Amino acid sequence: MDKGQSAALWRERIPTWMLGAGLAVGLVGSFIGLKVSSFWLDELFTAWVVGADHDLAAAWARALTDIHPPTYYLSLFGVSRVFGASEVPLRAFSAVCGVGAILVFLLATEAFSLRARLFGSVLATGSAYWFYHSQDARSYALALLVSAWMLASAVRLLKAPRDRKAMVSLALATLFGCAVHYYLFLVGEAVLAILFLRRAELRLPATIWGATLLALLYAYLRLVERRYALVLMEHGWIGSSPAWYLRQLASAAQQTVTRWTAPAVVLAVLGFVIAMVRERRRPSEAVWLAAGVPILVLLGGIAASIVSAPNFTDRNFLLCSPFLWALGAEFYDQGFDTPSRLSPWVAAMAAAAATFSASHVLWRVLPHNTPFRESAAWIARQTDCAGRPIPVLINRATPMKPGFAELQAQANYGHYLSAHPLQPVFQEDLVAGGRLPESGCSIVAWGAHYVRGNDEARMLAGRMSAAGRPVSYRAFTVPNDPRGALSAFVFVRDEANPAISGAVQPGLKGIRDGTSSRARTEDL
C-alpha cells in the first residue's frame, strides 16, 4: 500500500470506524447507572404523577396539575404498569427515547453523508444535554425523539414537496409534539415556516396546519391548564430580562459543545466557511432547517416569554437539538468531506470527540442528584421517629394555587418516605421567625433541593435553635459539590451541643448565613 492509499484509508475509513465506535458506546452507556442517583425534584413529581396505584383516571388527574402537557405522563404510566415506578423503569424510558432520537437522526436524515451523520450523532452523545436527559425521568428525551422525527420528515419534504407520506408524518409529529412539550410547538411552527419559505407547493398546507396547531394549543391552555394546573408561572423562577436570555444561551452552548468536542466543531465551522468563501460551494437545502429552526425557536421563546409568561430556559430551547446535530453534519459535509489540508486535522478531532463520547459513559457511575433517597433511608432508620409527622422544607419561589404546598410536600418528599405523615413548612416563614410544628422525636425537619447549600443549612439550624433546644444537621452530599448545593439536610435535636455559636441576625429578609452550628456529613 503506497502513501496515497494509506492516507485515503486514514481519511475515509478510520474516522468512520472511530465515530461509529464512539457513538455505539455512548448509546449503550445511556442504560448504565440508571439507579445510581436518587430521583431529583422534578423526577419525584413524575413518579408522583405516574403513581403506584395503577389507576389511569387518578394519574390523569394528577398530570393535569402540572404546567406541562400530559402525554409524557400517560406514556410513562403504561411503562409503570408493566415494570413499576422505580428509578430504573422510569429512567429507562428516557434512555430508549434518547437513543431513538439519535437513531432517527442517523438513519432518516439522508441529506447528509453517513460520516457527517455519525459526526453529528457523536456531538449529541458527547453533549451534557443529551447525556443528562437520556437518563432523566422527565419529558425531554421523548421531546428530543419527536424533534428528530420532525427533522427527518421536513428533510424529506424539502427533497420531495409532494410526498404525502412525509406530509402526514410531519403533521403527526407536530401534533404529538404539542402534546409532549410546549416548546415542541415552537419547533413545529419553525419547521413549517422554513418549508413555507423554501417550497412554494407547501405554503398553503403549512399555513393551514400552523394555524390549526396554534388554535388547538390556545384552546388547551385556556380550557385545561388554566383551570387545573396548580403552579402560576407569571411570576415564577424563570427570568425575562436580556441578561437572563444571555445566560440561558450561554448555558445552552455549554451543554451542547464540550471542551472535548469544541475543537472538532471549530474546525468544522472553519472548513465550512472556507468552502463557502474560497470554493464558492453552496450549502445543502437542509441547512435552512438546521440553522433556521434554532434561530426561530430562540426568537419564538423570547416572544412567548414577553407576551405570555416567562418560559425561556436552556433546557426548553435545546429541544431543537436534533437541528443543531444536523448543523454539525452540514459543517462536516461541506468543510471536510473532501480532500484538503484540514482533512487530517478534522479526522483527528472527530476521533477525539468520539473517544470523549465513549469515555463520557464513566460518569454514569457517580451520583449527581440531590440525595432524597439516601436521606429518607436514614430518617426511616430512626426508631424514635417511627410513624411520627416529619416537617419538610419547601419555598414560595413559584406562585401556587391553594393546595399546592401539601401536594409539593407529598410529591417531593413522600416517594421515599411514605410511612410518615409530612408537614410542609415554608422556609421564608421560618426565616421570618415562624415556628416549626412539633415532630415529637429527634428529627426537627428535613430539607432537600430547597435548602441551597451548607451556609443556608447553618442559618436555618440557627433559626430553629433560637426557638428552644439546640439543633444541628446531618448533610447527605454528592461528589464534586463542595458548597453542598445538591445536598440533602436532616435537622436534628442536638443534645451534645448545648449552645449554638454565632448570633442570629434579626430581621433577615432572605436566606443568608446568620449563624453557625455543628453538622455531620455523609458522602454518597
N, C-alpha and C positions, 0 to 999 in steps of 0.2 A: 504494500500500500504506500503510494507516494505521499508527499506532504500535502498536496492539494486534496487528495481523497481523505486524508486524516483530518484536515481542517473542516472539510464538509461533514464528516462524521460527527465531529465535536459540535458543529453548528446545528446540524439537523436532528441528530438522534439523542445525544446525551442530555441536552436541556429538556427535551420532551420526556425522557425517562425520569429525570430528576423532578420535574414538575409533577408528573403523574404519581411518582412515589410519595412526594411530599403531600400531595392532595389526598392520596389514599390514607396515609397515616392520620392526617388532620380529620378526615371524615370518620374513621374508625374511633379516633380519640374522643369524639363527641359523646360516646357511650361509656367512657371510662370515668369513674369517680362520681357517679350520679348521686350517691348517698354520702359523700364526704362532708358536705356542708349542710348545716341546718337550713330549713326554709327561711328566707328573709321576709320582711314585712309584706310585700306585695304577693309573694308566693303563698304566705299564710292566708291572705284574703282569697286567693284562688282556691286553696284547699277548703276553706270555709264555704265558699260558694258551691263547689262540687259536692261537698258533704260526704258523710259516711252512711247516710240513711237510705241511699239508693232511691230517693223519691224525686222523680223528674219535676213534678209541679213545684215542690219546695225549692229545688235547685234553680228553677226558672225564676221564682220569686226573689231568691237571694241574688241572682245575677242582675236583676233589674235595679237593685240598689246601687250598682256601680255606675260610673260615668262612661264606661266602655260598652260597646255592643255585646250582646250575649252569646254570639255564635261560638267563640272560643270556649266559653264555659260549657256550652252544650256538647261540643265535640269532646271535651275532656271528661264530661260526665259519662259518656259512652265508654271511654277508656277505663274510668274508675269502676264501672260496673263489672268489668272483666278482671282487672288487675289490681284494684284497690286504689286508695288515695294517699299512699305514702310518697316519699321523695322519688323513689326510682320510677314508678309508672308515670307520674305526672311530668317529671323532667324528661323521661324517655320520649314522650310525645313531642316535646320541643326538639329533642335531638333528631327524631325522624323528620320533622318539618325542616329543620336547619339543613340536614343532609339533602332532603328533597329539593330545597331551594337551589342548592349548588348543582345538583344533578340536572334539574330543569335548565339552568343556565348553560351547563356544559353540553347537554345533548340537543337542546331545542333552539339555540341561537346560532344558526348556521351562517349568519352574515360574517362571522369571524372564523379564522383558521383554527384548527384543533389546538395548536400550540398556544395561540392567543387566548383561547377559552380556558386552557389549563392555567395560563398565567393569571387571568382574572380570577379563577377559582382559588388559586393559591393565595392571592391577595385577600380573598374573602376568609379562608380558614385561618390565615395569619393575622386577621384583624381582631382587635379586642372586642368589637361589637358582636361579630358572629360568634366568637369564642365564648362569650358570656351568655348570650341569649339562646344559643343552641342547647344550653342546659338550664335555662330559666323557665320556671313554670308560669309563664305569662304569655301573652298573645303575640309577642314579637317574632318568634321563629315561624309561626303559622303565617303571620303577615309577610315575612320575607318570601315564603313559598308562593303566596298569592302574587306578590310583587314580581317575582321571577316569571310567573305564569303570564302576567300582563306583558312583560317584556318580550317573551317568546311569541305571543300572539301578535303583538304590534310589529315585531321584526318581520313576521310572515306577511302581514298586511302591507308593509312598505314594499315588499317584493311582489306581492300579488294582491292588489287592492280589491279585486272582485272575488277573493277566496271566501266563500260563505262559511266554511268551517272555521276559518280564522276569525271571521266576524263574530260568530256565535261564541267562540272560545273567549274572545276579548270581552264580549258583553257579560258572560258568566263570571269571568274573573273580576271585572269591575264591580258587579253587583254583589258577589260574595265578599269582595274586599271591604265594601262599605259596611257589611255586617260583622266584620272581624275587627277593624280598627278605623277610626275616622280619618286618619291620615292616609289611608289607602284610597279614600275618596279623592283626596288631592292628587295622589299618584295617578289614579284613573283619569281624572279630568286633565291632568298634564299630558298623559298619553294621547287622549282624544284631541287635545289642542295641537299636538305635533302632527298627528295624522291629518287634521283639518288643514294645516298649513302646507303639508308636503304632498298630499294626494287629493286632487280635485274630486275624484269619484267618491271620496269618503266624507266630504264636507256635510252633506245633508244627514246621513246616518250618525255621524259624530256629534252634530249639533243636537239632534233629537234625543240621542241616548244620554248625552251630557246633561241636558235639561231634565230628563227623566230621573237620573240619579240624584240631581240636586233636589228635585221635588220630593223624592222618597226620603232622602236624608232629613230634609227640613221637617217633614211630617213626623218622622220618628222622634226627632229631638223635641218637638213641641208636644206631641201627644203621649210619648212614653217616658223619655228621660227626664223632662221637667217635672213629671208627676211622681216618678218612683225613685230616682237617684237621690241618695242621702247626702251627697257632697255638693257643695256650691263652689264652682271654680272661678267665679267672678273676682274673688279676692283671695285666691289660694297662694301656694308657694311659688308658682311659676311667674316669672317676671315678664315685663313687656317693654322694657327700655332698650335703647340702642346698645347699651353696654351688655345687657342680658343676651341679646341676639348674637353679639360678637363672641361672648363667652361660650354660648351653645355651639356656634360654628367651629370655634377653636377646639372644643371638646369632641365634636363630630369628626374633625380632621384627625385628631389623635387616636380616636377609636377606629378609624378606617385605615390609616397608614402608620405602621410602627417604625421604630428606628431600624429594624432589620429589613423591612420591605421598602422603606423610603428610597434607598439608593437605586433599586430597580425601577421604581416609579419615576424618579427624577430623570434617569437615563431614557426611559420610555418617552417621557414628555419631550426631552431634548431631541430624540430621534424623530418624533412626530413633527416638531417644529422645523427641523432640517428638511424633512421630506416635503413639507408643505411649502417652504420658502425657496429652497435651493433647487429641489427637483420638481417643483410645481405639481406635486401629486395631489389629487383631490381625495378628501376623506370619503368613507363609505356613507351611504344613506343612513345607516344605523347610528351614526354619531349624533344625528339630530335627536334621537331618543336618548342616547347615553348622556349627552350633555344638557339637552333641553329639559328633560323631565326633572332632574335635581334642581335646576335653576327655578323652574316654575313651582315646584313644591316648596322651595325656600320662600319665594315671594307669596305664594298662597298661604303658607303657615303664618307668616308675619301679618298678612292682611286679615286672616281669620282671628288672630290674637287681638288685633286692633278693633275689629268690627264686633266680634262676639265676646270671648273671654280669653285671657292669656292661656296659650296651649303649646307654644313653640318650645320644644326641648330637643336636645341632641338625639335622644333615642327615638323620638317621633319622626324627626327629619330623616334619620337613617333607614327608615323603612323603604326608601328608594335605593338602598344599597345595591341591588342587582343591576341597576342602571350605571352605578359607579364601577361595578365589576366590568360591565360592558365597555365603559370608557377606557379602563385599563387594557382590555383586549384590543380596542381600536388603536391605542397608542403603540402596543406591541406589534400589531399587524403593519401599521403604516411606517413605523420608525425602524423596526429591527428585523422584520421577517424577510429582508433582502440583504445580500452581502454588502457590508460596509465596514469602515474602521471601528465602528462602535459595536458591531455584532459580537465579538468575543467578550466585550465588557458586559453587555446585557445578558449574555449567556451565563456569565459568572454571577451576576447579580440575581438573575432569575433562579439559579441554583441555590444561592444563599437564601433567597426568600423561601424556596421550597424546603430547605433544611430547617429554617426557623419555624415554618408551619408544622413540621414534624416534631421538633423539639418542644414546641408550644404545649404539646399534649402533657408534658411532665407537670405543668402547673395544675392539672386536673386533680392531683392527689393532695393538694393543700386546701384546707378550709378557708373560705373567703367571705362567708356571710355572717351576719350578726348571730351569735350562738344562742338563739331562743331554745333550741332543743337541749343543749348541754346545761344551761341554767335552770330549765324546767326540771330536768332529771335530778339536779341537786336539791331543788325545793321538795321534790317528791320523796326524797330520802330523809327529810327532817321529820322524825316521828312525832314531835310535839306539835306539828302543824297539820297533822293528818285531818283532812276534811274541813280545815279552817278557811275562812274567806281570806284571799290574798289581795291587798291593794296593788293595782298595776298603774304605772305612769303613762299618760298619753299627753298630747298637747292640742292647742287650738290653732295650729299653723294653717289649717284649711277650714274655712267656714262650713258648718254642718247643720243639717236639719235635726229636729228633736229625735232622740232615739239612737243617733249615730254613735254617741260615746259608748253606750253599752254594747252596740254591735262591734265597735272598734276594739274594745277590751276582749270580747269573746273571740273575734276573728284573729286578732294579733297574738293573744297570749293563750287562748283556750285550746289550741290544737295539740300542744304538747303537755298541757296541764288540765286535762278535762275533769279530774277528780276534785278540783277545788272551785268553790264559788269565786268569782273575780269581781273586784270593785274598782271601776275606773276613777282615777284621780288626775286632775289637770295639773301639770307642773306649774303653770302660771299661778294657780291658786295657792299652791304650796309656797312658792317664792314670795307671794304677797302676804304670807302669814297664816294661811289656812292650815287646818289640822288634818292629819291622816285619820281615816277610820281605823278603829282598833281591830287588829287581826287576832288577838288572843294568843299569840305564840311568839317565838323568837324572830320571825320574819316580819319586818316592818313594811316593806314594799319591794316590788320587782319592776325594773325598768330596762327595756331593750329598744334600740333604734331611736327612741325619743330622747334618751339621755346621751348627749353627743360628746362623750369623752370623759377622761378622768377628772378634769377640772370641774366640769359640771356635776359629776357624781359627788365630789368632795363638798361642793357648795350645797347640794341637796341633802347630803348627810348632816351638814351643819344645821340646815333649816329644821330637819326632823329632830335633831338633838336639842334645839332651842326650846322645843315644846315639852321636854321632860328628860327621860333617861337617854344616855349617850347612844349614838347609832354609828356603826361603821358599815362598810360594804365589802362584798366579795365580787371581784371582777372576773368575768369569763372572756378571754381575749382570743383573737385570731392572729396568725403570723403577719409580720410587716405592718403593724398598726400601732406605732409607739404612743400615740396620743389617745388610744382607746376609742376612736370614733366609731368603730364597729363592735365595741364590747357590749356585753350584757351585764347588768349590775343587780345584785340582790342585796338589799339593805337589811341589816340585822341589828338586834339589840346587842350592845357591846358592853357586857358586864365587866370585861377585863380592862376597859378604858374609861375610868370614871369621869374624865373631862375631855372636852374637845379643844384642841389647841387652835388658836386664832380666833378672831372676833367676827361675829356675823354682822355684816354691814346692813343697817336698816334702810328700808325704802328702796330696795333693788327693784328695777323695772324689767330687767331681762335676766337671762341665765348667765351669771357671772361667778367667778371663783371668789366667794366671800368667806370661806373657812377652809380648814383642812382637817382631815380625820384619818384614822388608821384604815388601811384597806388590805384585803387579801386578793391575790390574783391567781387565776387558774388558766394556764395556756392549754389550748386545744391540741 
